Amino acid sequence: MSILPNRRLILAGALAAAAMPAAAFAAPAGRRRFGVTLHPYYSYVANIVGDAAEVVPIIPAGFNPHAYEPRPEDIQRIGGLDAIVLNGIGHDDFAGRMIAASAKPSLPVVESNADVPLLPAAGMAARAAGRVVNPHSFLSITNSVLQVATIARELGRLDPDNAAAYAANARAYSRRLRQLRADALTKLATAGTASLRVATIHGAYDYLLREFGLEVSAVVEPAHGIEPSPAQLAETIATMRKLDVQVIFSELNFPSAYVEMIRRETGIRLYAFSHISHGDYAPDLFEREMARNLDTLVLAMAEAAP
Amino acid sequence: MHHQIVRRAGAERETLWVALAAGAILVSAALAVGLRAVPDAEAPLAAHLIDSRTGLTAAEQGLYADLKAAGEEIAALRTAEGRAPTLAELAAEALPPFAADPSAAARGGHAWTFAKTGDGVAYAGVSAAPELAGSLVLRLDGHGADIWLKRAAEAPPAPPEDAALTAAGWKRIVSTFTAGVTR
């Protein structure tokens, strides 16, 4: 006997939720409710709006956005929003379907990457002559600053009474983010090197590495969450030896036998970045996790220095 | 005496109708495919433009993103203070790429200068290593910011206007955004 929920029941639940009046979930009058899909966007929007609006994650904490499937209660939450802020370039594709099925199919959407210079996708996703983009634009200080400016401008258009406050908050937040990078670079100034030949397990870190003038020589993982076959692994190890890669960046909370095998076979140093997709939603989560990523990068560059 | 013609067992008529239906489906499908509009081929960029995603080096991609972010901050400072910030003020704000830090050297070691233009301001960075990243110009007027590149250790013409930049071999960097590009 199957214990899986019946698909029809799920669909009926979703439709019933979508049909419920938006007012049932509305916030107190005057305080807007802005939805977000991913952890970094929660931090961005929370810092932009301060106490003037409520930030509503539509995916509960603990769900991995890479493997997320919309649930009726999450679709229901969209009905009470005034707008939603999206990554919009591949990391939260589920949101479009959720909005279409919600009580507010014409919910205003803020495309936070509208002004970000996007990079081509890496690894197996690198196809279509650069038209498929790397969606991890949030794993970078500069791109985060650009997204924060876009989000503040668009939310200000939707909520003109608070537009000036949103713009001021966004600038203050961006200044703090820039300081994180400046602090990392100050540490790097004493480390002695500013160049590395880099491979990554996950094709998420190109934007972060570009900020430091670094280029990714190889991406190991064929696609997120898919381990390479033995043949791909052998080819990757050979490529790393040929390119004389000095450092591999992996992902935190992602133990894997094949990562250890690469490290053992090549002797290349291994460090782990945060993907900023775990834990509770918090206004300071992005700053904490990016500070840790920058410390990791500085450590890697320092240890690789001759 | 009653005569009745009994046809032999067979499916000629059914076969005929099935064949006609299949033919109709094939013809309508061929018509639909044939009449479907061919998607427009992507127009190549004009000679004075360069694509940020496919036309820049890794260092230039990083600098271009930094200059876009700096353009936002400079515009806000101009509005707040009624004047453009100096290079020293931008460096003091830790605003890349104007702050002198280890990544600046890794990305071409640009030497930045400031100039006023007809209705705006321009910040020009001459590269010390054009093979890593070319020289760059960030121009701001009342309508927004644009960024130009030339792969040479060369200052831009003065004033850095479109025609003069283009004639001197500079290219304006453009980036495209398609919402839900993977959806």
Interface residues (C-beta under 8 A of the other chain):
Chain A: G88 I89 G90 D93 G96 E111 N113 A114 D115 V116 P117 L118 L119 P120 A129 G130 R131 V132 V133 P135 S140 T142 N143 V145 L146 A149 A167 R171 S174 R175 R178 Q179 R181 A182 L185 T186 L188 A189 A191 A194 S195 Y207 L209 R210 E211 F212 G213 L214 E215
Chain B: S52 R53 T54 A58 A59 Q61 G62 Y64 A65 D66 K68 A69 E72 E73 A76 E93 A94 L95 P96 A99 D101 P102 S103 A105 A106 R107 L132 I173 S175 F177 A179 G180 V181 T182 R183
